[in-house]
Amino acid sequence: MKFYILTLFPEMVLTGLRTSIIGRAEEAGLLSLEAVNIRDFSANKHHKVDDYPYGGGAGMLMQAQPVYDAFCSVAAQIGRKPRCVYLTPQGRVFEQAMAKELAGEEELVLLCGHYEGMDERVLDEIVTDFISIGDYVLTGGELPAMVLVDAVSRMVPGVLTNEESGSSESFEDGLLEYPQYSRPEEWRGKKVPPVLLSGHHKNIESWRREQSLQRTRERRPDLWERYLQKFSKE
């Protein structure tokens, strides 16, 4: 899978992503990361890409043409118009099901905004998906883009060394993950639940399921309600 990130801060994106699991996956040829600097497509001698918004208001807007030309450079490289995600608080809130769906793409363009936003005309022209990582405002789209790449990359076959770890984590079945324990058997007076030491796999599976249900019900009532609605329909 190939990720193309349109950004004003390519070093920030690549430095953050080319570490740990994603960095190793790129080295192994399982995925590739390319940060496209939008400033490189500015017609201004100072590589300026922003201007005042029509109608007034605070702050500056990213101009349409540099963003459009940056996107077109990627489309020309691929040979077709790729799917393009704009990271914005106005988009659908990102969740695990979306990560799985996006992982089915061969190429994915991520557009990172900055300043007070972006000229609406270029969004109309190139964006296919508007995605938010939460109901809050950041200074730019770089961190959300990195979050999305991380989540989607985990769904790409071969990226995780243990394939099971990608299918047994939180949200995979609409529930939070069960609590886990490692050595030592007792730490600061707290012991590992006996069922995990029993070697009885059916009992362990049952215990983990119950813990997932309980944890979801207590910590994420919104997910719990969604789970109950899905269960009732089935």
Secondary structure in CASP SS format (residue, H / E / C, confidence):
PFRMAT SS
TARGET T0000
AUTHOR 0000-0000-0000
METHOD secondary structure of the structure
MODEL  1
M C 1.00
K E 1.00
F E 1.00
Y E 1.00
I E 1.00
L E 1.00
T E 1.00
L C 1.00
F C 1.00
P H 1.00
E H 1.00
M H 1.00
V H 1.00
L H 1.00
T H 1.00
G H 1.00
L H 1.00
R C 1.00
T C 1.00
S H 1.00
I H 1.00
I H 1.00
G H 1.00
R H 1.00
A H 1.00
E H 1.00
E H 1.00
A C 1.00
G C 1.00
L C 1.00
L C 1.00
S E 1.00
L E 1.00
E E 1.00
A E 1.00
V E 1.00
N E 1.00
I H 1.00
R H 1.00
D H 1.00
F H 1.00
S C 1.00
A C 1.00
N C 1.00
K C 1.00
H C 1.00
H C 1.00
K C 1.00
V C 1.00
D E 1.00
D E 1.00
Y C 1.00
P C 1.00
Y C 1.00
G C 1.00
G C 1.00
G C 1.00
A C 1.00
G C 1.00
M C 1.00
L E 1.00
M E 1.00
Q C 1.00
A H 1.00
Q H 1.00
P H 1.00
V H 1.00
Y H 1.00
D H 1.00
A H 1.00
F H 1.00
C H 1.00
S H 1.00
V H 1.00
A H 1.00
A H 1.00
Q H 1.00
I H 1.00
G C 1.00
R C 1.00
K C 1.00
P C 1.00
R C 1.00
C E 1.00
V E 1.00
Y E 1.00
L E 1.00
T E 1.00
P E 1.00
Q E 1.00
G E 1.00
R E 1.00
V E 1.00
F C 1.00
E C 1.00
Q H 1.00
A H 1.00
M H 1.00
A H 1.00
K H 1.00
E H 1.00
L H 1.00
A C 1.00
G C 1.00
E C 1.00
E C 1.00
E E 1.00
L E 1.00
V E 1.00
L E 1.00
L E 1.00
C E 1.00
G C 1.00
H E 1.00
Y C 1.00
E C 1.00
G C 1.00
M E 1.00
D C 1.00
E H 1.00
R H 1.00
V H 1.00
L H 1.00
D H 1.00
E H 1.00
I H 1.00
V C 1.00
T C 1.00
D E 1.00
F E 1.00
I E 1.00
S E 1.00
I C 1.00
G C 1.00
D C 1.00
Y C 1.00
V C 1.00
L C 1.00
T C 1.00
G E 1.00
G C 1.00
E H 1.00
L H 1.00
P H 1.00
A H 1.00
M H 1.00
V H 1.00
L H 1.00
V H 1.00
D H 1.00
A H 1.00
V H 1.00
S H 1.00
R C 1.00
M C 1.00
V C 1.00
P C 1.00
G C 1.00
V C 1.00
L C 1.00
T C 1.00
N C 1.00
E H 1.00
E H 1.00
S H 1.00
G H 1.00
S C 1.00
S C 1.00
E C 1.00
S C 1.00
F C 1.00
E C 1.00
D C 1.00
G C 1.00
L C 1.00
L C 1.00
E C 1.00
Y C 1.00
P C 1.00
Q C 1.00
Y C 1.00
S C 1.00
R C 1.00
P C 1.00
E C 1.00
E E 1.00
W E 1.00
R C 1.00
G C 1.00
K E 1.00
K E 1.00
V C 1.00
P C 1.00
P H 1.00
V H 1.00
L H 1.00
L H 1.00
S C 1.00
G C 1.00
H C 1.00
H H 1.00
K H 1.00
N H 1.00
I H 1.00
E H 1.00
S H 1.00
W H 1.00
R H 1.00
R H 1.00
E H 1.00
Q H 1.00
S H 1.00
L H 1.00
Q H 1.00
R H 1.00
T H 1.00
R H 1.00
E H 1.00
R H 1.00
R C 1.00
P H 1.00
D H 1.00
L H 1.00
W H 1.00
E H 1.00
R H 1.00
Y H 1.00
L H 1.00
Q H 1.00
K H 1.00
F H 1.00
S H 1.00
K H 1.00
E C 1.00
END
